[in-house]
Amino acid sequence: MGFVILVLLGLELATGNFALLPMGWAAGEVSFLGMLRNLGWVYLGNLAGSLFYGLLFYLAVTNCGTGGSGAVGELMKSAAQKKTIAYMAVGLRGWETAFIKGVLCNWMVTLGAILAMASRSTIGKVVAMWLPIMMFFALGYEHSIVNMFLIPTGMLFGATVSLSQWWIWNQIPVTLGNLVSGALLTGLALYVTNAPKKAATLEIPLRSDETAGAAARQAAEAD
């Protein structure tokens, strides 16, 4: 639902831009520094928005900290720990797993962003986005922007996760995975397969003045 709202309102999502901006850069429409500037600011903006919404969500569920969190809080806490401590428990393989899940996730997300451009109607855009987004949620892949909300909010609800554990075992590998799949598997891959082909040109050498004159004299003698 959140992704649909973002796309329909024309807002910025870093993981979607991981595919769209490399396509623009490859086509010469965006400078490399301009692409990096956009990705950096949008990523920071998404982080700030996720933290702010997470705080409001925590205050709403707990009656501004005066009540218990209930089943919702326990679910958030459990999810935050599964996305960090569970990876940390298996060491490097856990980091690699988070990275790969990030790759698979944003492959689906960026395809949803591109598919939304295939329709001019609102319902068409929603349907086009729905399938790949549903797939990444159903398969349990990792989305860096979702985790900006989920893990810190779980920490507010009491998840035994430190700031360093959040970033080292989830946020960094998942962001890198999202970037790799968005830029390479969707953005540049679609650009290469759909780039306009250059028309073949046939060059016919023109005769020099001397050659043309000799040919004219030969034609006159033949007459």
Wavefront OBJ file of the C-alpha trace (Angstrom):
o trace
v 0.000 0.000 0.000
v 2.778 2.427 0.904
v 4.559 1.826 -2.398
v 1.347 2.488 -4.338
v 0.850 5.778 -2.474
v 4.431 6.838 -3.208
v 4.189 6.136 -6.921
v 0.750 7.680 -7.425
v 1.752 10.864 -5.586
v 5.067 11.121 -7.418
v 7.140 10.948 -4.221
v 10.741 9.747 -3.937
v 11.782 6.254 -2.857
v 15.497 5.467 -2.779
v 15.097 1.836 -3.803
v 13.056 2.798 -6.863
v 15.624 5.437 -7.793
v 18.327 2.746 -7.603
v 16.960 1.584 -10.983
v 15.531 4.735 -12.563
v 18.551 7.003 -12.150
v 21.168 4.564 -13.514
v 18.933 4.245 -16.595
v 18.943 8.029 -16.971
v 22.702 8.156 -16.448
v 23.288 5.455 -19.085
v 21.105 7.408 -21.518
v 23.058 10.600 -20.850
v 20.097 12.386 -19.277
v 21.567 12.536 -15.744
v 25.124 13.301 -14.661
v 26.925 10.828 -12.402
v 27.260 13.398 -9.609
v 23.616 14.384 -9.994
v 22.607 10.736 -9.659
v 24.695 10.289 -6.494
v 23.315 13.511 -5.023
v 19.727 12.402 -5.575
v 20.302 8.912 -4.185
v 22.059 10.277 -1.099
v 19.446 12.883 -0.224
v 16.489 10.581 -0.944
v 18.032 7.814 1.185
v 18.503 10.249 4.078
v 14.982 11.588 3.597
v 13.520 8.082 3.636
v 15.491 7.337 6.809
v 14.248 10.478 8.554
v 10.658 9.796 7.521
v 10.826 6.164 8.621
v 12.219 7.067 12.053
v 9.612 9.805 12.524
v 6.737 7.539 11.550
v 8.125 4.737 13.739
v 8.169 7.053 16.748
v 4.583 8.161 16.127
v 3.532 4.529 15.667
v 5.124 3.551 18.986
v 3.442 6.451 20.808
v 0.068 5.580 19.274
v 0.253 1.879 20.215
v 1.481 2.489 23.777
v -0.709 5.535 24.543
v 2.389 7.762 24.574
v 4.346 5.224 26.597
v 1.804 4.822 29.380
v 0.448 1.409 28.388
v 1.629 -1.931 27.111
v 2.420 -2.640 23.480
v 0.277 -5.759 23.213
v 0.488 -8.214 20.327
v 1.521 -5.505 17.853
v 4.547 -4.548 19.909
v 5.582 -8.169 20.359
v 5.312 -8.740 16.612
v 7.475 -5.684 15.864
v 10.037 -6.715 18.462
v 10.244 -10.261 17.127
v 10.610 -9.066 13.522
v 13.411 -6.650 14.434
v 15.367 -9.416 16.158
v 14.881 -11.877 13.299
v 16.215 -9.300 10.841
v 19.389 -8.628 12.821
v 20.339 -11.067 15.577
v 19.325 -14.078 13.499
v 21.778 -13.031 10.770
v 24.479 -12.203 13.311
v 24.170 -15.694 14.815
v 25.524 -17.321 11.632
v 28.257 -14.748 11.028
v 29.403 -14.001 7.483
v 26.784 -16.317 5.995
v 24.117 -14.242 7.703
v 25.525 -11.030 6.182
v 25.567 -12.693 2.763
v 22.001 -13.892 3.247
v 20.817 -10.366 4.031
v 22.628 -9.094 0.931
v 21.088 -11.733 -1.342
v 17.610 -11.130 0.059
v 18.177 -7.427 -0.619
v 19.106 -8.225 -4.226
v 15.997 -10.351 -4.777
v 13.738 -7.851 -3.027
v 14.629 -4.766 -5.016
v 14.591 -6.693 -8.265
v 10.866 -7.106 -7.597
v 10.343 -3.568 -6.271
v 12.036 -1.836 -9.190
v 10.122 -3.958 -11.674
v 6.970 -2.720 -9.943
v 8.137 0.885 -10.356
v 8.809 0.330 -14.073
v 5.584 -1.593 -14.658
v 3.594 1.303 -13.173
v 4.732 3.398 -16.150
v 3.094 0.951 -18.554
v -0.407 2.220 -17.717
v -1.985 5.671 -17.767
v -4.925 4.735 -15.530
v -4.760 4.637 -11.740
v -6.172 1.126 -11.486
v -3.754 -0.066 -14.165
v -0.786 1.314 -12.237
v -2.001 -0.264 -8.998
v -2.461 -3.691 -10.583
v 0.937 -3.518 -12.311
v 2.696 -2.661 -9.044
v 0.779 -5.121 -6.905
v 2.184 -8.418 -8.193
v 5.965 -7.860 -7.746
v 5.475 -6.085 -4.403
v 3.289 -8.924 -3.138
v 5.959 -11.417 -4.220
v 8.770 -9.809 -2.224
v 6.621 -9.584 0.920
v 5.377 -13.152 0.570
v 8.887 -14.541 0.052
v 10.364 -12.687 3.030
v 12.963 -10.658 1.172
v 14.710 -7.612 2.642
v 13.850 -4.007 1.745
v 16.151 -1.357 3.187
v 13.512 1.377 3.465
v 10.980 -0.920 5.142
v 13.687 -1.935 7.609
v 14.381 1.725 8.411
v 10.936 1.685 9.995
v 10.641 -1.890 11.212
v 13.907 -2.373 13.104
v 14.111 0.965 14.992
v 10.432 0.674 15.891
v 11.030 -2.845 17.177
v 13.873 -1.429 19.261
v 11.441 1.083 20.777
v 9.173 -1.839 21.693
v 12.044 -3.519 23.507
v 13.896 -5.602 20.900
v 17.397 -6.428 22.168
v 19.072 -4.945 19.106
v 21.813 -2.314 19.224
v 22.363 0.461 16.701
v 25.501 -1.230 15.373
v 23.720 -4.583 15.025
v 20.954 -2.920 13.038
v 23.362 -1.327 10.564
v 26.035 -4.023 10.293
v 23.772 -7.056 10.071
v 20.857 -5.588 8.123
v 20.827 -2.017 6.904
v 24.223 -2.013 5.158
v 24.064 -5.423 3.412
v 20.402 -4.976 2.469
v 21.021 -1.487 1.055
v 23.941 -2.784 -1.011
v 21.810 -5.668 -2.279
v 18.973 -3.290 -3.173
v 21.435 -1.056 -5.026
v 23.029 -3.892 -7.005
v 19.748 -5.357 -8.213
v 18.127 -1.992 -8.882
v 21.042 -0.618 -10.895
v 22.238 -3.759 -12.676
v 19.391 -6.269 -12.881
v 16.627 -3.772 -13.620
v 17.940 -0.324 -14.584
v 20.943 -1.016 -16.805
v 19.546 -4.361 -18.006
v 16.373 -2.698 -19.301
v 18.367 0.167 -20.803
v 20.629 -2.203 -22.748
v 17.737 -4.277 -24.072
v 15.584 -1.259 -25.015
v 18.160 1.338 -26.055
v 17.360 2.849 -29.472
v 19.406 1.196 -32.185
v 21.511 3.370 -34.453
v 20.375 3.234 -38.060
v 22.878 1.710 -40.462
v 24.307 4.161 -42.975
v 25.466 3.404 -46.486
v 28.192 5.667 -47.774
v 28.564 5.993 -51.557
v 31.862 7.601 -52.543
v 31.463 10.501 -54.982
v 33.587 10.749 -58.091
v 36.239 13.395 -58.226
v 35.973 16.133 -60.856
v 38.702 14.558 -62.987
v 37.053 11.130 -62.912
v 33.692 12.626 -63.766
v 35.205 14.598 -66.666
v 36.920 11.531 -68.102
v 33.668 9.590 -67.896
v 31.855 12.384 -69.754
v 34.461 12.422 -72.539
v 34.225 8.645 -72.927
v 30.453 8.922 -73.229
v 30.777 11.676 -75.876
v 33.274 9.650 -77.970
v 31.011 6.646 -77.800
v 28.179 8.745 -79.287
l 1 2 3 4 5 6 7 8 9 10 11 12 13 14 15 16 17 18 19 20 21 22 23 24 25 26 27 28 29 30 31 32 33 34 35 36 37 38 39 40 41 42 43 44 45 46 47 48 49 50 51 52 53 54 55 56 57 58 59 60 61 62 63 64 65 66 67 68 69 70 71 72 73 74 75 76 77 78 79 80 81 82 83 84 85 86 87 88 89 90 91 92 93 94 95 96 97 98 99 100 101 102 103 104 105 106 107 108 109 110 111 112 113 114 115 116 117 118 119 120 121 122 123 124 125 126 127 128 129 130 131 132 133 134 135 136 137 138 139 140 141 142 143 144 145 146 147 148 149 150 151 152 153 154 155 156 157 158 159 160 161 162 163 164 165 166 167 168 169 170 171 172 173 174 175 176 177 178 179 180 181 182 183 184 185 186 187 188 189 190 191 192 193 194 195 196 197 198 199 200 201 202 203 204 205 206 207 208 209 210 211 212 213 214 215 216 217 218 219 220 221 222 223
